[in-house]
């Protein structure tokens, strides 16, 4: 079940982020048909929040798996509470990408770009918070800014495009409002010089420096191509800042020291921790979050267990 909330959830920020999901799901249904899967084994039901609510509440549904906003996930949890329905939730995120002073800068920059600008930042596990060790802050930011000037905005079906359009006018308005709030709260905003297409919903890749943990842009899931940059001095400070969030879905660690990767990863309250990469997935590995990023896992043996009575 994908996030198809009603108007009451749209202020949360991810309400319209899945308008293309019914189309991709229908393509999947056609693949099932071509593969010869018997009719009725897989059923695709596009719809809005009312359709999802009806499915969740139906007495013949034994298992609900939901990917979407935290607010809708909480509502679903309330609905199934006291029933025998099994539930897994994959919800919002505010992933931290932690770069230590011994990290390979060029490789880290590519991971940062992929972490936050892939799919225009409209990804639950996006690395939307960049934590940089103070001693390499200027060097890394200079390299990152140079890289952002090379990104191409345009038709997402063009293989040369790096950043496509925002999903809807409503989501664009939210991203714009949060970026403006970041400036009003004192963070320094920067975007590369780029020409936005004349039609559609576009937002230039943006990063904020001089960000503190008190800033809204460092706390709220923006679900857009906006990166908040914070600094740290010690590994303990990096862990504390990374964990200082209501979410706990993903994190990244960049360092040449394997011992540091293991030590820091073990302290991060994130369901997925990448080392010297970001947004890499294996269907045999479990994926999911802690805290308000949900519970349960998708993928691998752990993901299958939630669908079984064994």
C-alpha positions as CSV (number, residue, x, y, z in Angstrom):
1,X,0.0,0.0,0.0
2,X,1.4,3.4,-1.0
3,X,0.8,6.8,0.5
4,X,-2.5,8.2,-0.8
5,X,-3.5,10.5,2.0
6,X,-6.4,12.8,2.1
7,X,-6.4,16.6,2.5
8,X,-5.8,16.4,6.2
9,X,-2.3,15.0,5.7
10,X,-1.2,17.3,2.9
11,X,0.3,19.8,5.3
12,X,2.7,17.0,6.3
13,X,4.7,17.3,3.1
14,X,4.5,14.0,1.4
15,X,0.9,13.9,0.5
16,X,1.3,14.5,-3.2
17,X,4.7,12.8,-3.5
18,X,3.3,9.6,-5.0
19,X,1.0,10.7,-7.8
20,X,3.0,8.6,-10.3
21,X,2.8,5.5,-8.2
22,X,-0.5,4.2,-9.7
23,X,1.1,4.4,-13.1
24,X,4.1,2.4,-12.1
25,X,1.9,-0.1,-10.2
26,X,-0.2,-0.6,-13.3
27,X,2.9,-1.3,-15.4
28,X,3.8,-3.9,-12.7
29,X,0.3,-5.4,-13.1
30,X,0.9,-5.7,-16.8
31,X,4.2,-7.5,-16.2
32,X,2.3,-10.0,-14.0
33,X,-0.2,-10.5,-16.8
34,X,2.6,-11.1,-19.3
35,X,4.3,-13.5,-16.9
36,X,1.1,-15.6,-16.8
37,X,0.2,-15.0,-13.2
38,X,-3.4,-16.2,-12.6
39,X,-6.0,-13.4,-12.5
40,X,-6.8,-12.2,-9.0
41,X,-3.4,-13.2,-7.4
42,X,-2.2,-9.6,-7.7
43,X,-4.7,-6.7,-7.6
44,X,-3.8,-3.1,-8.2
45,X,-6.3,-0.5,-6.8
46,X,-5.3,3.1,-7.5
47,X,-7.0,5.6,-5.2
48,X,-6.7,8.3,-2.6
49,X,-6.9,8.2,1.1
50,X,-10.4,6.9,1.3
51,X,-9.5,3.8,-0.8
52,X,-6.6,3.1,1.4
53,X,-8.6,3.6,4.6
54,X,-11.2,1.1,3.3
55,X,-8.6,-1.5,2.7
56,X,-6.9,-1.0,6.1
57,X,-10.2,-1.3,7.9
58,X,-11.6,-4.3,5.9
59,X,-12.0,-7.4,8.1
60,X,-10.6,-9.7,5.3
61,X,-7.3,-7.9,5.2
62,X,-4.8,-9.7,7.4
63,X,-1.6,-7.8,6.7
64,X,-1.0,-4.1,5.9
65,X,2.3,-2.8,4.6
66,X,2.4,1.0,4.2
67,X,5.0,3.3,2.7
68,X,4.3,7.0,3.1
69,X,4.0,9.8,5.6
70,X,4.4,9.5,9.3
71,X,1.0,11.1,10.0
72,X,-0.8,8.6,7.8
73,X,1.2,5.7,9.3
74,X,0.1,6.7,12.8
75,X,-3.5,6.8,11.6
76,X,-3.2,3.3,10.1
77,X,-1.6,2.0,13.4
78,X,-4.6,3.4,15.3
79,X,-7.0,1.7,12.9
80,X,-5.4,-1.8,13.2
81,X,-4.7,-1.6,17.0
82,X,-6.7,-4.2,18.8
83,X,-7.2,-6.3,15.7
84,X,-5.3,-9.4,14.5
85,X,-3.9,-7.5,11.5
86,X,-0.1,-7.5,11.0
87,X,1.4,-4.2,10.2
88,X,4.7,-2.8,8.8
89,X,5.3,0.9,8.3
90,X,8.0,2.6,6.2
91,X,7.6,6.3,6.9
92,X,9.5,9.6,6.8
93,X,13.2,10.2,7.2
94,X,15.8,12.8,7.8
95,X,18.9,10.8,6.9
96,X,22.4,12.0,8.1
97,X,25.4,11.7,5.8
98,X,28.5,11.9,8.0
99,X,31.8,12.8,6.4
100,X,35.0,12.5,8.4
101,X,38.2,14.3,7.7
102,X,39.9,11.2,6.2
103,X,37.1,10.5,3.7
104,X,37.8,10.4,0.0
105,X,36.4,13.9,-0.9
106,X,35.5,13.2,-4.5
107,X,33.8,9.9,-3.7
108,X,31.9,11.5,-0.8
109,X,30.7,14.4,-2.9
110,X,29.2,11.9,-5.4
111,X,27.5,10.1,-2.5
112,X,26.1,13.3,-1.1
113,X,24.7,14.3,-4.5
114,X,23.1,10.9,-5.0
115,X,21.8,10.9,-1.4
116,X,19.8,14.1,-1.6
117,X,19.3,14.9,-5.3
118,X,18.3,11.5,-6.6
119,X,14.6,11.7,-7.6
120,X,14.7,15.4,-6.7
121,X,15.1,14.5,-3.0
122,X,11.6,12.9,-3.1
123,X,12.9,9.8,-1.3
124,X,12.1,8.7,2.2
125,X,15.8,7.7,2.9
126,X,17.3,10.8,1.3
127,X,20.5,12.0,2.9
128,X,19.0,15.5,3.6
129,X,21.4,16.3,6.5
130,X,25.1,16.6,5.7
131,X,27.4,16.4,8.8
132,X,30.9,17.4,8.0
133,X,34.0,17.3,10.2
134,X,35.0,20.9,10.8
135,X,38.6,20.6,9.5
136,X,37.4,19.7,5.9
137,X,34.2,21.8,5.8
138,X,35.5,24.4,3.4
139,X,37.2,21.9,1.1
140,X,34.2,19.7,0.9
141,X,31.7,22.5,0.4
142,X,33.8,24.0,-2.4
143,X,34.0,20.6,-4.2
144,X,30.2,20.0,-3.6
145,X,29.3,23.4,-5.0
146,X,31.4,22.8,-8.1
147,X,29.7,19.5,-8.6
148,X,26.2,21.0,-8.3
149,X,27.0,23.5,-11.1
150,X,27.3,20.5,-13.5
151,X,23.8,19.0,-12.7
152,X,21.3,19.1,-15.5
153,X,17.7,20.0,-14.9
154,X,15.1,18.9,-17.4
155,X,13.0,16.0,-18.8
156,X,13.3,13.1,-16.5
157,X,12.9,10.7,-19.4
158,X,16.1,12.1,-20.9
159,X,19.1,10.0,-19.9
160,X,21.2,13.1,-19.6
161,X,19.0,14.7,-17.0
162,X,20.1,14.7,-13.3
163,X,17.2,16.5,-11.7
164,X,13.6,16.4,-12.9
165,X,10.5,18.2,-11.9
166,X,8.9,18.3,-8.4
167,X,5.9,16.0,-8.2
168,X,3.1,18.6,-7.8
169,X,2.4,22.3,-7.3
170,X,1.5,21.6,-3.7
171,X,4.7,19.8,-3.0
172,X,6.7,22.6,-4.7
173,X,4.9,25.2,-2.5
174,X,5.9,23.3,0.6
175,X,9.6,23.0,-0.4
176,X,9.6,26.7,-1.3
177,X,8.1,27.6,2.1
178,X,10.5,25.5,4.1
179,X,13.5,27.0,2.1
180,X,12.3,30.5,2.8
181,X,11.8,29.6,6.5
182,X,15.4,28.3,6.6
183,X,16.6,31.7,5.3
184,X,14.4,33.5,7.8
185,X,15.9,31.5,10.7
186,X,19.4,32.5,9.7
187,X,20.7,29.7,7.5
188,X,22.7,30.7,4.4
189,X,21.1,29.5,1.2
190,X,23.0,28.6,-2.0
191,X,22.0,27.3,-5.4
192,X,24.0,27.0,-8.6
193,X,23.2,29.3,-11.4
194,X,20.7,27.3,-13.5
195,X,17.9,28.0,-15.9
196,X,14.6,26.4,-14.8
197,X,12.3,25.1,-17.5
198,X,9.4,27.5,-18.3
199,X,6.6,24.9,-17.6
200,X,6.2,22.4,-14.8
201,X,7.1,22.4,-11.1
202,X,10.8,23.1,-10.6
203,X,13.1,23.7,-7.7
204,X,16.9,24.3,-8.1
205,X,19.2,22.1,-6.2
206,X,19.8,23.9,-2.9
207,X,22.1,23.7,0.1
208,X,22.0,25.5,3.4
209,X,25.1,26.3,5.5
210,X,25.3,27.8,9.0
211,X,22.6,25.4,10.0
212,X,22.0,24.4,13.6
213,X,19.9,21.6,15.0
214,X,17.3,24.1,16.0
215,X,16.6,25.1,12.4
216,X,13.3,23.8,10.9
217,X,15.2,22.6,7.8
218,X,17.3,20.4,10.0
219,X,14.3,18.8,11.7
220,X,11.5,18.5,9.2
221,X,11.4,16.2,6.2
222,X,11.3,18.5,3.2
223,X,11.0,15.8,0.6
224,X,12.8,17.9,-2.0
225,X,16.3,18.8,-3.4
226,X,17.3,20.7,-0.3
227,X,20.5,19.8,1.8
228,X,21.2,21.1,5.3
229,X,24.9,21.2,6.2
230,X,26.0,21.0,9.8
231,X,29.5,20.5,11.3
232,X,31.0,18.3,14.1
233,X,34.4,18.0,15.7
234,X,34.4,14.5,17.2
235,X,32.8,11.1,16.4
236,X,30.6,11.3,19.5
237,X,29.3,14.7,18.4
238,X,28.6,13.4,15.0
239,X,26.6,10.5,16.4
240,X,24.7,12.8,18.8
241,X,23.7,15.2,16.0
242,X,22.8,12.3,13.6
243,X,20.5,10.8,16.3
244,X,19.0,14.1,17.2
245,X,15.9,13.6,15.1
246,X,12.4,12.1,15.4
247,X,13.3,9.9,12.4
248,X,15.6,6.9,12.1
249,X,15.5,5.5,8.6
250,X,18.9,5.9,7.0
251,X,22.5,7.2,7.5
252,X,25.8,7.3,5.7
253,X,29.4,7.2,7.0
254,X,32.4,8.4,5.0
255,X,35.8,7.4,6.3
256,X,38.8,5.3,5.3
257,X,38.9,3.6,8.7
258,X,37.0,0.4,9.0
259,X,37.1,0.5,12.8
260,X,35.5,3.9,12.8
261,X,32.7,2.7,10.4
262,X,31.8,-0.1,12.7
263,X,32.0,2.0,15.9
264,X,29.9,4.8,14.5
265,X,27.4,2.6,12.7
266,X,26.7,0.7,15.9
267,X,25.7,3.9,17.7
268,X,23.4,5.3,15.0
269,X,19.7,4.9,15.5
270,X,19.0,4.3,11.8
271,X,17.6,1.2,10.2
272,X,20.0,1.3,7.3
273,X,23.6,2.6,7.5
274,X,25.7,2.8,4.4
275,X,29.5,3.0,4.5
276,X,31.3,5.1,1.8
277,X,28.2,4.9,-0.4
278,X,24.5,6.0,-0.2
279,X,21.2,4.8,-1.6
280,X,22.5,1.3,-2.5
281,X,20.0,-1.5,-2.0
282,X,19.9,-5.3,-2.0
283,X,16.5,-7.0,-2.2
284,X,17.9,-9.8,0.1
285,X,18.7,-7.2,2.8
286,X,16.0,-5.9,5.2
287,X,15.1,-2.2,4.9
288,X,13.2,-0.1,7.5
289,X,13.4,2.4,10.2
290,X,13.3,3.3,13.9
291,X,11.3,5.9,15.8
292,X,8.9,7.8,13.5
293,X,10.4,6.3,10.5
294,X,8.2,3.2,11.1
295,X,8.7,-0.4,12.2
296,X,9.1,-3.7,10.6
297,X,11.2,-4.4,7.6
298,X,10.9,-4.8,3.8
299,X,13.1,-7.2,1.8
300,X,15.0,-10.3,2.8
301,X,13.9,-12.9,5.2
302,X,12.9,-10.3,7.8
303,X,10.5,-8.7,5.3
304,X,8.9,-12.0,4.4
305,X,8.3,-13.1,8.0
306,X,5.7,-10.4,8.5
307,X,3.5,-12.1,5.8
308,X,3.8,-15.6,7.3
309,X,2.3,-17.5,10.2
310,X,5.2,-19.7,11.1
